[in-house]
Amino acid sequence: MANAAPRPRSRVRRYLVTSFKIAAYLLVVSLVALGVAVAVAVNQLPSYTELARRNDLGQMIRVRAADGTIIHSMGPVFGEWLAYRDIPPVMRDAMVAVEDRRYRSHPGVDPVGIARGIWIGWTDGGRVRGVSTITQQLARNIFLTNDRSFARKVREGILALALEWKFSKDQILELYLNRVYFGGGAYGIDAASRRFFAHSATEMSVAEAAIVAGLVKAPSNYSPTADTEAARDRAGVVLRLMVRNGAITPGQAAMANPQDIQFAADAERHDSSRYFVDWVLPQLDMLIDETNQPLDIWTTIDIGMQRSATAAINANAPQGAQGALVSLDRDGAVRAMVGGRNYARSIYNRATQATRQPGSSFKLFVYLTALEAGYNPNTIVEDSPITINGWSPRNDNGRNVGPIPMRAAFAYSVNTVAVRLAQQVGTRSVADMAQRFGVTTRINTSPAMALGSSEVRLIDMTRAYAAVARGGVGVTPYGIRRVTTADGTLLYQHQDDETRVLVQPWVAAQMTQLLEGVVSNGTGRAANLGRPTAGKTGTTTANKDGWFIGFSSGITTGVWYGRDDNRRLSGLSGGRAPAQAFHDYMVRAVASRPAEPFATEAAAPDWQVANEQEMDIWYAPQEGDGPMVDADGNPLPPTLQTVPEEGREVYEEEVLPPVDEGKPPERLDPEWLERAIDRPPRRDDRF
């Protein structure tokens, strides 16, 4: 009986010994397996040079202005690659203090940190956290995803051990600091420093290093572009950790006050060129198929002209109005684009996306169609009441002046003349002309279309006017001049197309005469630049939209004002705010360009010249008849009548009311026409 008692102890001892042996065996097997796995991983690791390329972080695209200035970056943004010796020691110390204070002592995986993380997770009833070393983070960033599975964690540990086996601590820290994401699109400390402080990482102060080091934990939360105060508060935590780790003294920490740091202004978010960038980037997929290499997009935008455009739109905007502007060079290159008054508040591009009624600026297509059909600027047309299917358009002043030359009718935007011309040449022909010149929206063919009842886009209308300025040759707006890889390899080059002739040069020349008259003595006088300038005003019903589109010295610019909710804007008219904004922008846009006379003398076809020479103009006064003018716009003298050349029949008779023979003939200037139609002087026409 006494000898039987020790047996349970022997069984326990054997059980413990056996368990220990099994555990030791499993440990040995695990260590061997781990060693084999690490050895295999070491052999498969890329070289240090390959890891330093950073081309696995996504495609970087830089958008450049015409002068090469970077105006926008998308995808990862990289600064200079800084060798370990060039990285400020305070930056290295800050990162080690906040992310891995035992970095110099562990082999890539920190057993103490793992144990601590498990303990905290168990006591807090949450998941294990805070156990990734700098080397593990680097392994995850380069080779793995961010999923939280146990298998990924094991692979991360194996790769971390392999990295420590193959590379030195300094090399690993160099890789980490040049590759880690800091928010705001910035990868690497140099990109982060330039993004947030506007200088190289080699110039970082203690406080700036603390801010950057504090971003790694949660870039979206602590990035200065997201929350400046959160970034400063997090930097205070980093400074305390640096003191605890011995990287800096308490005195240095006290002097490095994050509250004193001034962050670089996020100018891009408030830069109106973002409207242009948003318009141009989607076009990239149609031009090239490169999706991996970093790209430089060389665009047409002129930074100085863009600033002038933004200032002009904001300075002249009526209260409560939005504004937009598009400015094209003679080949269609977009030099300035403003899609709204504040990109930060609204990214909606009113220059390229909004469709609005153009008012009388649409009369361009009516008159182009008439000119192509055989009319000319001196053709006498009738300004008298007209009714079509119960619709009776009225002139702004409610009056009619009777016979009037086309140039005067266009200059003063006479509605009844435009409607009558559209009926004579056909509204379908007018719609076809608009589409021929680049209007991409649907054009109705109702009688009101002559007055701009169909909605259009500002960029399309500006394109049409630019084609007139180009002598009838089609213009396609474009924003990308060329695309290159980061090393300069050319992938795309824009080619201008001068073969698309939309109308004959003589049609464009006569249209230019009409447009020039609008600015010199018509509704667009506020747009006059003191050099050859042509354009057209436009105002819609109830002053909901105001337009001015014109050109000078090879630049064509369209301006629009209105409300997004399409409500009325008191006092808005094309000859006021839009024409003034055009003027204020264009005086700067063309300042460095020579004044160019317009090509208004292109030879007309023989049949049109012959018709003009078939008769002499004589006049006989008839009481009650309306005023008549000659080819130069002057009122004609009395006692004359229209007669044919010898041997021909009289086929037209036009007469004038009596004129005081003691006075010299009056010119058809703004004051004369205002007197003729009993309009109050110096009133801007609202068309």
C-alpha positions as CSV (number, residue, x, y, z in Angstrom):
1,M,0.0,0.0,0.0
2,A,2.8,2.4,0.9
3,N,4.6,1.7,-2.4
4,A,1.5,2.4,-4.6
5,A,1.2,6.2,-3.7
6,P,3.9,7.6,-6.0
7,R,2.4,6.2,-9.2
8,P,0.2,9.3,-9.9
9,R,3.2,11.5,-9.6
10,S,5.1,9.4,-12.1
11,R,2.2,9.7,-14.6
12,V,2.0,13.4,-14.1
13,R,5.8,13.7,-14.5
14,R,5.7,11.5,-17.6
15,Y,2.8,13.6,-19.0
16,L,4.7,16.8,-18.4
17,V,7.9,15.5,-19.8
18,T,6.1,14.2,-22.9
19,S,4.3,17.5,-23.4
20,F,7.6,19.3,-23.0
21,K,9.3,17.1,-25.5
22,I,6.4,17.5,-28.0
23,A,6.5,21.2,-27.5
24,A,10.3,21.3,-27.9
25,Y,9.9,19.1,-31.0
26,L,7.2,21.4,-32.5
27,L,9.3,24.4,-31.6
28,V,12.4,23.0,-33.4
29,V,10.3,22.0,-36.4
30,S,8.7,25.4,-36.4
31,L,12.1,27.1,-36.2
32,V,13.4,25.0,-38.9
33,A,10.3,25.6,-41.1
34,L,10.6,29.3,-40.3
35,G,14.3,29.3,-41.2
36,V,13.5,27.6,-44.5
37,A,10.7,30.0,-45.2
38,V,12.9,33.0,-44.4
39,A,15.7,31.6,-46.5
40,V,13.4,31.1,-49.5
41,A,12.0,34.6,-49.0
42,V,15.5,36.0,-48.9
43,N,16.3,34.4,-52.2
44,Q,13.2,35.7,-53.8
45,L,13.5,39.3,-52.5
46,P,14.2,41.9,-55.2
47,S,17.4,43.8,-55.1
48,Y,17.7,47.1,-53.1
49,T,17.7,49.0,-56.4
50,E,14.5,47.4,-57.6
51,L,12.8,48.2,-54.2
52,A,13.8,51.8,-54.5
53,R,12.0,52.4,-57.8
54,R,8.6,53.0,-56.2
55,N,6.8,52.2,-59.5
56,D,4.7,49.6,-57.7
57,L,2.7,52.3,-55.8
58,G,0.5,53.2,-58.8
59,Q,0.7,55.5,-61.8
60,M,1.7,59.1,-61.1
61,I,0.3,61.7,-63.4
62,R,1.5,65.3,-63.4
63,V,-0.5,68.0,-65.3
64,R,1.6,70.8,-66.5
65,A,0.7,74.3,-67.8
66,A,2.0,75.7,-71.1
67,D,5.2,76.9,-69.4
68,G,5.8,73.5,-67.7
69,T,4.6,74.4,-64.2
70,I,2.9,71.5,-62.5
71,I,-0.7,72.6,-61.8
72,H,-2.1,69.2,-60.6
73,S,-0.8,65.8,-59.6
74,M,-2.8,62.6,-59.3
75,G,-1.9,59.2,-58.1
76,P,1.1,58.9,-55.9
77,V,3.3,62.0,-55.5
78,F,7.0,61.4,-55.0
79,G,9.7,63.8,-53.9
80,E,13.4,63.2,-54.3
81,W,14.8,59.8,-53.0
82,L,16.9,60.7,-50.0
83,A,19.8,58.5,-49.1
84,Y,20.1,57.5,-45.4
85,R,22.9,60.0,-44.9
86,D,20.7,62.8,-46.3
87,I,17.7,62.2,-44.1
88,P,17.8,64.6,-41.1
89,P,18.6,62.6,-38.0
90,V,15.7,64.2,-36.2
91,M,13.4,62.7,-38.9
92,R,14.9,59.2,-38.4
93,D,14.7,59.5,-34.6
94,A,11.1,60.8,-34.8
95,M,10.0,57.9,-36.9
96,V,11.7,55.3,-34.7
97,A,10.3,56.8,-31.6
98,V,6.7,56.8,-32.7
99,E,6.6,53.6,-34.8
100,D,9.2,51.2,-33.4
101,R,11.3,52.3,-30.4
102,R,13.1,48.9,-30.3
103,Y,13.9,49.0,-34.0
104,R,17.7,48.8,-33.6
105,S,17.5,45.7,-31.4
106,H,14.9,43.3,-32.9
107,P,15.4,41.0,-35.9
108,G,12.5,42.4,-37.8
109,V,9.8,41.0,-35.5
110,D,9.5,42.4,-32.0
111,P,8.6,39.6,-29.5
112,V,8.3,42.1,-26.6
113,G,6.0,44.2,-28.7
114,I,3.9,41.2,-29.7
115,A,3.5,40.1,-26.1
116,R,2.6,43.6,-25.1
117,G,0.0,43.8,-27.9
118,I,-1.5,40.5,-26.9
119,W,-1.7,41.5,-23.3
120,I,-3.4,44.9,-24.1
121,G,-5.8,43.2,-26.4
122,W,-6.7,40.6,-23.8
123,T,-7.1,43.0,-20.9
124,D,-9.1,45.5,-23.0
125,G,-11.2,42.8,-24.5
126,G,-10.3,43.9,-28.0
127,R,-8.1,42.7,-30.8
128,V,-4.3,42.5,-30.7
129,R,-2.8,45.8,-31.9
130,G,0.4,47.8,-32.1
131,V,2.6,44.8,-32.9
132,S,4.0,45.7,-36.4
133,T,7.6,46.9,-36.5
134,I,8.9,49.3,-39.1
135,T,10.3,46.3,-41.1
136,Q,6.9,44.6,-41.0
137,Q,5.2,47.7,-42.2
138,L,7.7,48.0,-45.1
139,A,7.1,44.3,-46.0
140,R,3.3,44.9,-46.0
141,N,3.6,48.1,-48.0
142,I,5.8,46.5,-50.7
143,F,4.5,42.9,-50.9
144,L,1.2,42.4,-49.2
145,T,-2.3,43.9,-48.7
146,N,-3.9,45.4,-45.6
147,D,-6.2,42.6,-44.8
148,R,-6.2,41.5,-41.2
149,S,-6.0,37.8,-41.6
150,F,-3.7,35.6,-39.5
151,A,-2.1,34.2,-42.7
152,R,-1.2,37.7,-43.9
153,K,0.4,38.4,-40.5
154,V,2.5,35.3,-40.7
155,R,3.7,36.1,-44.2
156,E,4.4,39.7,-43.0
157,G,6.6,38.3,-40.2
158,I,8.5,36.0,-42.6
159,L,9.2,38.8,-45.1
160,A,10.3,41.1,-42.3
161,L,12.8,38.6,-41.1
162,A,14.0,38.1,-44.7
163,L,14.4,41.9,-45.1
164,E,16.5,42.1,-42.0
165,W,18.6,39.2,-43.1
166,K,19.3,40.7,-46.6
167,F,19.5,44.4,-45.8
168,S,21.0,46.6,-43.1
169,K,19.0,48.6,-40.6
170,D,20.0,51.8,-42.3
171,Q,18.9,50.5,-45.7
172,I,15.5,49.3,-44.3
173,L,14.9,52.7,-42.7
174,E,15.9,54.5,-45.9
175,L,13.4,52.4,-47.9
176,Y,10.7,53.0,-45.3
177,L,11.1,56.7,-45.1
178,N,11.1,57.1,-48.9
179,R,8.1,54.8,-49.5
180,V,5.6,55.2,-46.7
181,Y,2.4,57.1,-47.3
182,F,1.9,60.3,-45.4
183,G,-1.5,61.5,-46.7
184,G,-2.3,64.2,-49.3
185,G,-1.1,61.8,-52.0
186,A,2.5,62.1,-50.8
187,Y,4.7,59.0,-50.6
188,G,8.0,59.5,-48.9
189,I,9.2,62.2,-46.5
190,D,10.4,64.5,-49.2
191,A,7.1,64.5,-51.0
192,A,5.4,65.0,-47.6
193,S,7.6,67.9,-46.7
194,R,7.1,69.7,-50.0
195,R,3.4,69.0,-49.9
196,F,2.8,70.3,-46.3
197,F,5.7,72.8,-45.7
198,A,6.7,73.7,-49.3
199,H,10.4,72.8,-48.9
200,S,12.6,69.7,-49.1
201,A,12.8,67.2,-46.2
202,T,16.5,68.0,-45.8
203,E,15.4,71.3,-44.2
204,M,12.9,69.8,-41.7
205,S,12.8,71.3,-38.2
206,V,12.1,69.2,-35.1
207,A,8.4,70.2,-35.0
208,E,8.0,69.5,-38.7
209,A,9.6,66.1,-38.3
210,A,7.2,65.3,-35.5
211,I,4.2,66.3,-37.6
212,V,5.4,64.1,-40.5
213,A,6.2,61.1,-38.2
214,G,2.8,61.4,-36.6
215,L,1.0,61.0,-40.0
216,V,1.8,57.3,-40.6
217,K,-0.6,55.9,-38.1
218,A,-3.7,57.4,-39.8
219,P,-2.8,59.6,-42.8
220,S,-6.5,60.3,-43.6
221,N,-7.1,61.6,-40.1
222,Y,-3.9,63.4,-39.2
223,S,-2.9,64.9,-42.6
224,P,-2.7,68.7,-42.6
225,T,-4.8,68.7,-45.7
226,A,-7.6,67.0,-43.8
227,D,-7.3,68.5,-40.3
228,T,-4.5,70.9,-39.3
229,E,-5.3,70.8,-35.6
230,A,-5.3,67.0,-35.5
231,A,-1.9,67.0,-37.2
232,R,-0.6,69.5,-34.6
233,D,-2.0,67.5,-31.7
234,R,-0.6,64.3,-33.0
235,A,2.8,66.0,-33.3
236,G,2.7,66.8,-29.6
237,V,2.4,63.0,-28.9
238,V,5.4,62.3,-31.1
239,L,7.5,64.9,-29.3
240,R,6.8,63.3,-25.9
241,L,7.7,59.9,-27.3
242,M,10.9,61.3,-28.7
243,V,11.8,62.7,-25.2
244,R,11.0,59.3,-23.7
245,N,13.2,57.5,-26.2
246,G,16.1,59.9,-25.7
247,A,16.0,61.4,-29.2
248,I,15.6,64.9,-27.9
249,T,15.7,66.7,-24.6
250,P,12.6,68.2,-22.8
251,G,14.0,71.6,-23.6
252,Q,14.1,70.8,-27.3
253,A,10.6,69.5,-27.2
254,A,9.4,72.6,-25.5
255,M,11.0,74.8,-28.2
256,A,9.5,72.7,-31.0
257,N,5.9,74.0,-30.8
258,P,3.8,72.4,-33.5
259,Q,1.3,75.3,-33.1
260,D,3.9,77.6,-34.6
261,I,4.2,75.6,-37.8
262,Q,2.6,77.3,-40.9
263,F,1.4,74.8,-43.4
264,A,1.7,75.4,-47.2
265,A,-1.6,76.7,-48.6
266,D,-3.7,74.2,-50.4
267,A,-3.8,76.5,-53.3
268,E,-4.8,73.8,-55.8
269,R,-8.2,73.3,-54.2
270,H,-8.9,77.0,-54.6
271,D,-7.3,77.3,-58.1
272,S,-9.8,77.7,-60.9
273,S,-7.5,75.8,-63.2
274,R,-9.0,72.7,-61.6
275,Y,-12.0,73.1,-63.9
276,F,-9.6,72.8,-66.8
277,V,-7.8,69.8,-65.2
278,D,-11.1,68.0,-64.6
279,W,-12.1,68.6,-68.3
280,V,-8.8,67.5,-69.8
281,L,-7.9,64.4,-67.7
282,P,-10.7,62.1,-68.9
283,Q,-9.5,62.7,-72.5
284,L,-6.2,60.9,-71.7
285,D,-7.7,57.4,-72.1
286,M,-8.6,58.2,-75.7
287,L,-5.1,59.4,-76.5
288,I,-2.8,56.8,-75.0
289,D,-3.0,53.3,-73.4
290,E,-0.1,53.6,-70.9
291,T,-1.4,52.7,-67.4
292,N,1.8,52.0,-65.5
293,Q,4.6,54.5,-66.2
294,P,4.5,57.9,-64.6
295,L,3.2,60.5,-67.0
296,D,3.6,64.2,-67.7
297,I,0.6,65.8,-69.4
298,W,1.8,69.0,-71.1
299,T,-1.3,71.2,-71.6
300,T,-2.3,74.4,-73.3
301,I,-3.4,76.4,-70.2
302,D,-1.6,79.7,-69.7
303,I,-1.2,80.4,-66.0
304,G,-1.2,84.2,-66.4
305,M,-4.3,84.2,-68.6
306,Q,-6.0,81.8,-66.2
307,R,-5.5,84.2,-63.4
308,S,-6.7,87.1,-65.4
309,A,-9.8,85.1,-66.4
310,T,-10.6,84.2,-62.8
311,A,-10.2,87.8,-61.7
312,A,-12.4,89.2,-64.5
313,I,-15.2,86.7,-63.9
314,N,-15.3,87.4,-60.2
315,A,-14.9,91.1,-60.4
316,N,-17.8,91.6,-62.8
317,A,-20.2,88.9,-61.6
318,P,-23.7,90.3,-60.7
319,Q,-24.9,89.6,-57.1
320,G,-25.9,86.0,-56.8
321,A,-24.6,85.0,-60.3
322,Q,-22.3,82.2,-61.3
323,G,-19.9,82.9,-64.2
324,A,-17.9,81.0,-66.8
325,L,-15.2,81.7,-69.4
326,V,-13.5,79.8,-72.1
327,S,-10.6,81.3,-74.1
328,L,-9.2,79.7,-77.2
329,D,-6.2,80.4,-79.3
330,R,-6.6,80.4,-83.1
331,D,-5.9,76.7,-83.4
332,G,-8.3,75.7,-80.6
333,A,-5.8,75.6,-77.7
334,V,-7.6,76.3,-74.5
335,R,-5.6,79.1,-72.8
336,A,-8.0,79.8,-69.9
337,M,-11.1,78.1,-68.5
338,V,-13.2,79.2,-65.6
339,G,-16.1,76.9,-64.8
340,G,-17.5,78.8,-61.8
341,R,-16.6,81.4,-59.3
342,N,-15.2,79.1,-56.7
343,Y,-14.0,75.5,-57.4
344,A,-13.8,74.7,-53.7
345,R,-17.5,75.4,-53.3
346,S,-18.6,73.9,-56.6
347,I,-16.7,71.6,-59.0
348,Y,-19.5,71.8,-61.6
349,N,-18.0,73.1,-64.8
350,R,-20.4,75.7,-66.3
351,A,-18.0,76.3,-69.2
352,T,-18.2,72.7,-70.5
353,Q,-21.2,71.0,-68.8
354,A,-23.9,73.5,-68.4
355,T,-26.5,74.0,-71.2
356,R,-28.1,77.4,-71.3
357,Q,-30.1,79.5,-73.7
358,P,-27.6,81.7,-75.7
359,G,-30.0,84.5,-76.5
360,S,-28.9,86.7,-79.4
361,S,-25.4,85.3,-79.5
362,F,-27.1,82.5,-81.4
363,K,-27.8,84.9,-84.2
364,L,-24.3,84.2,-85.5
365,F,-25.7,81.1,-87.2
366,V,-28.7,82.9,-88.6
367,Y,-26.5,85.5,-90.3
368,L,-23.9,82.9,-91.4
369,T,-26.7,81.0,-93.1
370,A,-28.0,84.2,-94.7
371,L,-24.6,85.3,-95.9
372,E,-23.9,81.9,-97.4
373,A,-27.3,82.0,-99.2
374,G,-26.4,85.3,-100.9
375,Y,-27.1,88.1,-98.5
376,N,-24.3,90.6,-97.6
377,P,-23.8,93.1,-94.8
378,N,-25.3,95.9,-96.9
379,T,-28.4,94.0,-97.9
380,I,-31.5,95.9,-96.9
381,V,-33.8,93.9,-94.6
382,E,-37.1,94.7,-93.1
383,D,-37.6,95.5,-89.4
384,S,-41.3,95.3,-89.1
385,P,-43.7,93.3,-87.0
386,I,-43.9,89.7,-87.9
387,T,-46.2,86.9,-86.7
388,I,-45.6,83.2,-87.2
389,N,-48.2,80.7,-86.1
390,G,-49.5,83.1,-83.5
391,W,-46.0,84.0,-82.2
392,S,-45.0,87.7,-82.6
393,P,-41.4,88.5,-81.6
394,R,-40.7,92.0,-80.4
395,N,-37.6,94.1,-80.3
396,D,-36.2,95.1,-77.0
397,N,-37.6,98.7,-77.2
398,G,-40.9,97.6,-78.7
399,R,-40.4,99.6,-81.9
400,N,-39.5,98.9,-85.5
401,V,-37.4,101.1,-87.8
402,G,-38.5,99.7,-91.2
403,P,-35.8,99.0,-93.9
404,I,-32.4,98.6,-92.4
405,P,-29.1,97.2,-93.6
406,M,-28.1,93.8,-92.2
407,R,-25.0,95.3,-90.6
408,A,-27.1,97.6,-88.5
409,A,-29.7,95.0,-87.7
410,F,-27.0,92.7,-86.4
411,A,-25.1,95.4,-84.5
412,Y,-28.2,96.4,-82.6
413,S,-29.5,92.9,-82.4
414,V,-32.9,93.5,-84.0
415,N,-35.1,90.5,-83.2
416,T,-37.6,90.8,-86.0
417,V,-34.9,90.9,-88.6
418,A,-33.2,87.7,-87.2
419,V,-36.5,85.9,-87.2
420,R,-37.4,87.0,-90.7
421,L,-34.0,86.0,-92.0
422,A,-34.3,82.6,-90.4
423,Q,-37.7,82.1,-92.0
424,Q,-36.3,83.1,-95.4
425,V,-33.2,80.8,-95.3
426,G,-35.0,78.0,-93.3
427,T,-34.7,77.2,-89.6
428,R,-33.4,73.8,-90.5
429,S,-30.5,75.4,-92.4
430,V,-29.8,77.5,-89.4
431,A,-29.7,74.5,-87.2
432,D,-27.5,72.7,-89.6
433,M,-25.1,75.7,-89.6
434,A,-24.9,75.6,-85.8
435,Q,-24.1,71.9,-85.8
436,R,-21.6,72.4,-88.6
437,F,-19.8,75.0,-86.4
438,G,-19.6,72.6,-83.4
439,V,-22.8,73.0,-81.4
440,T,-23.3,69.5,-79.9
441,T,-26.7,70.0,-78.2
442,R,-30.0,69.5,-79.9
443,I,-31.2,72.5,-81.9
444,N,-35.0,73.0,-82.3
445,T,-36.3,74.4,-85.6
446,S,-39.2,76.4,-84.2
447,P,-39.3,80.1,-85.2
448,A,-37.9,81.2,-81.8
449,M,-34.7,79.3,-82.5
450,A,-33.4,82.5,-84.3
451,L,-33.4,84.3,-80.9
452,G,-31.4,81.5,-79.1
453,S,-34.2,79.4,-77.6
454,S,-32.2,76.2,-77.8
455,E,-29.8,75.4,-75.0
456,V,-26.0,75.3,-75.8
457,R,-22.7,75.0,-74.1
458,L,-20.3,77.9,-73.7
459,I,-17.4,76.0,-75.0
460,D,-19.4,75.1,-78.2
461,M,-20.4,78.7,-78.8
462,T,-16.8,79.9,-78.3
463,R,-15.6,77.2,-80.7
464,A,-18.0,78.5,-83.3
465,Y,-16.9,82.1,-83.0
466,A,-13.3,80.9,-83.2
467,A,-14.0,79.3,-86.5
468,V,-15.2,82.6,-87.9
469,A,-12.1,84.3,-86.6
470,R,-10.1,81.6,-88.4
471,G,-11.6,82.5,-91.7
472,G,-14.2,79.7,-91.8
473,V,-11.8,76.9,-90.9
474,G,-13.1,74.5,-88.2
475,V,-11.7,74.8,-84.6
476,T,-11.6,71.9,-82.1
477,P,-10.9,73.0,-78.5
478,Y,-8.1,70.9,-77.1
479,G,-6.1,71.0,-73.8
480,I,-3.4,68.4,-74.2
481,R,-0.4,69.4,-76.3
482,R,1.7,66.3,-75.7
483,V,2.1,63.4,-73.3
484,T,5.4,62.0,-72.2
485,T,6.7,59.5,-69.7
486,A,8.7,60.8,-66.7
487,D,11.9,60.2,-68.6
488,G,10.7,62.2,-71.6
489,T,9.6,59.5,-74.0
490,L,6.9,61.0,-76.3
491,L,3.6,59.1,-76.2
492,Y,1.3,61.6,-77.9
493,Q,1.6,64.9,-79.8
494,H,-1.3,67.1,-80.8
495,Q,-1.7,67.7,-84.6
496,D,-3.7,70.7,-85.8
497,D,-6.3,70.1,-88.5
498,E,-6.6,73.0,-90.9
499,T,-8.5,71.1,-93.6
500,R,-12.1,71.4,-92.2
501,V,-13.5,74.3,-94.1
502,L,-16.9,75.1,-92.6
503,V,-17.8,78.2,-94.8
504,Q,-16.0,80.0,-97.6
505,P,-13.5,82.7,-96.6
506,W,-15.8,85.5,-98.0
507,V,-18.6,84.3,-95.8
508,A,-16.4,84.4,-92.7
509,A,-15.0,87.8,-93.8
510,Q,-18.5,89.3,-94.1
511,M,-19.6,87.7,-90.7
512,T,-16.5,89.3,-89.2
513,Q,-17.6,92.7,-90.5
514,L,-20.9,92.2,-88.8
515,L,-19.3,91.1,-85.5
516,E,-16.9,94.1,-85.6
517,G,-19.8,96.4,-86.0
518,V,-21.4,95.1,-82.7
519,V,-18.3,96.2,-80.8
520,S,-17.5,99.4,-82.6
521,N,-21.0,101.0,-82.4
522,G,-23.5,98.3,-81.4
523,T,-24.6,96.5,-78.2
524,G,-21.1,95.3,-77.4
525,R,-19.3,98.6,-77.1
526,A,-18.2,97.8,-73.5
527,A,-16.0,95.0,-75.0
528,N,-14.0,97.4,-77.2
529,L,-10.2,96.7,-76.6
530,G,-8.9,99.7,-78.5
531,R,-7.7,97.4,-81.3
532,P,-9.7,95.4,-83.9
533,T,-12.3,93.5,-81.8
534,A,-15.4,91.6,-82.9
535,G,-18.1,89.8,-80.9
536,K,-21.8,89.5,-80.1
537,T,-23.9,90.0,-77.0
538,G,-26.7,87.7,-75.8
539,T,-29.4,88.1,-73.2
540,T,-32.2,85.6,-72.6
541,T,-35.8,86.2,-71.5
542,A,-36.2,87.8,-68.0
543,N,-32.4,88.4,-67.8
544,K,-31.7,84.8,-66.8
545,D,-28.5,84.5,-69.0
546,G,-25.9,87.1,-70.2
547,W,-23.4,86.2,-72.9
548,F,-20.6,87.9,-74.7
549,I,-18.4,86.0,-77.2
550,G,-15.8,87.7,-79.3
551,F,-12.2,87.7,-80.6
552,S,-9.2,89.8,-81.2
553,S,-5.5,89.2,-82.1
554,G,-6.0,85.5,-82.5
555,I,-7.8,84.9,-79.1
556,T,-11.5,84.0,-79.0
557,T,-13.2,84.2,-75.6
558,G,-16.7,83.4,-74.5
559,V,-18.2,84.7,-71.2
560,W,-21.5,83.6,-69.5
561,Y,-23.2,84.8,-66.4
562,G,-26.4,83.4,-64.8
563,R,-27.8,81.6,-61.8
564,D,-27.6,77.8,-61.4
565,D,-31.3,77.7,-60.5
566,N,-32.1,79.7,-63.7
567,R,-33.8,82.5,-61.8
568,R,-33.8,86.1,-63.0
569,L,-30.9,88.4,-62.4
570,S,-31.9,92.0,-62.4
571,G,-29.9,94.2,-64.7
572,L,-28.1,91.3,-66.4
573,S,-27.5,91.8,-70.1
574,G,-24.9,90.7,-72.6
575,G,-23.7,94.2,-73.2
576,R,-22.9,94.9,-69.5
577,A,-21.3,92.3,-67.1
578,P,-20.3,89.7,-69.8
579,A,-18.9,92.3,-72.2
580,Q,-17.1,94.1,-69.4
581,A,-15.6,90.8,-68.2
582,F,-14.5,90.0,-71.7
583,H,-12.8,93.4,-71.9
584,D,-11.1,93.1,-68.6
585,Y,-9.7,89.7,-69.4
586,M,-8.8,90.3,-73.0
587,V,-6.8,93.5,-72.5
588,R,-4.4,91.4,-70.5
589,A,-4.7,88.3,-72.7
590,V,-3.7,90.1,-75.9
591,A,-1.3,92.7,-74.3
592,S,1.8,90.9,-75.6
593,R,0.3,90.3,-79.1
594,P,0.3,92.7,-82.0
595,A,-3.0,94.2,-83.0
596,E,-4.2,92.3,-86.0
597,P,-6.6,93.8,-88.6
598,F,-9.5,91.5,-89.5
599,A,-9.6,89.8,-92.9
600,T,-12.9,91.4,-94.0
601,E,-12.1,91.9,-97.6
602,A,-12.1,88.3,-98.9
603,A,-13.4,88.2,-102.5
604,A,-17.1,87.4,-102.8
605,P,-18.2,85.1,-105.6
606,D,-18.9,86.6,-109.0
607,W,-22.6,86.1,-108.8
608,Q,-22.8,88.2,-105.6
609,V,-20.6,91.0,-107.0
610,A,-22.7,91.0,-110.2
611,N,-25.9,91.5,-108.3
612,E,-24.5,94.4,-106.4
613,Q,-23.5,96.1,-109.6
614,E,-26.7,95.6,-111.5
615,M,-28.4,98.8,-110.2
616,D,-27.6,102.3,-109.1
617,I,-29.3,103.7,-106.0
618,W,-31.5,106.8,-106.3
619,Y,-34.0,108.1,-103.9
620,A,-37.3,110.0,-103.9
621,P,-38.9,111.1,-100.7
622,Q,-42.2,109.6,-99.8
623,E,-44.0,110.8,-96.8
624,G,-44.4,108.1,-94.1
625,D,-41.6,105.8,-95.4
626,G,-38.9,104.7,-93.0
627,P,-35.2,105.7,-93.2
628,M,-32.8,104.3,-95.7
629,V,-29.0,104.1,-95.6
630,D,-26.2,103.6,-98.1
631,A,-23.6,100.8,-98.1
632,D,-21.4,102.6,-95.6
633,G,-24.3,103.0,-93.1
634,N,-25.0,106.7,-93.9
635,P,-28.6,108.1,-94.3
636,L,-29.2,108.6,-98.0
637,P,-30.0,112.1,-99.5
638,P,-33.5,113.0,-100.7
639,T,-34.9,113.4,-104.3
640,L,-33.5,110.1,-105.5
641,Q,-35.1,106.9,-106.5
642,T,-34.0,103.4,-107.4
643,V,-33.5,102.9,-111.2
644,P,-31.9,100.1,-113.1
645,E,-29.0,100.3,-115.6
646,E,-30.0,101.5,-119.0
647,G,-32.3,99.1,-120.7
648,R,-33.3,97.2,-117.6
649,E,-36.7,97.1,-115.8
650,V,-37.1,98.6,-112.4
651,Y,-37.3,95.7,-110.0
652,E,-37.0,97.4,-106.6
653,E,-38.0,100.7,-105.2
654,E,-36.9,102.0,-101.8
655,V,-37.6,105.6,-100.6
656,L,-36.6,108.0,-97.8
657,P,-38.6,110.6,-95.8
658,P,-37.7,114.2,-96.5
659,V,-34.4,115.4,-95.0
660,D,-33.3,119.0,-94.3
661,E,-31.1,119.8,-97.2
662,G,-29.3,122.5,-95.2
663,K,-27.7,119.9,-93.0
664,P,-25.0,117.4,-93.9
665,P,-26.0,113.7,-94.1
666,E,-25.9,112.0,-90.7
667,R,-23.9,108.8,-90.0
668,L,-25.6,105.7,-88.7
669,D,-23.9,105.8,-85.3
670,P,-25.5,104.7,-82.0
671,E,-26.9,108.2,-81.3
672,W,-28.5,108.4,-84.7
673,L,-30.2,105.0,-84.5
674,E,-31.5,105.9,-81.0
675,R,-33.0,109.1,-82.3
676,A,-34.4,107.3,-85.3
677,I,-36.3,104.7,-83.2
678,D,-37.1,107.1,-80.3
679,R,-34.9,105.2,-77.8
680,P,-33.5,106.9,-74.7
681,P,-29.8,107.6,-75.3
682,R,-26.9,105.7,-73.8
683,R,-28.9,102.7,-72.8
684,D,-27.2,99.3,-73.1
685,D,-29.1,97.0,-75.4
686,R,-30.1,93.8,-73.7
687,F,-29.2,91.4,-76.5
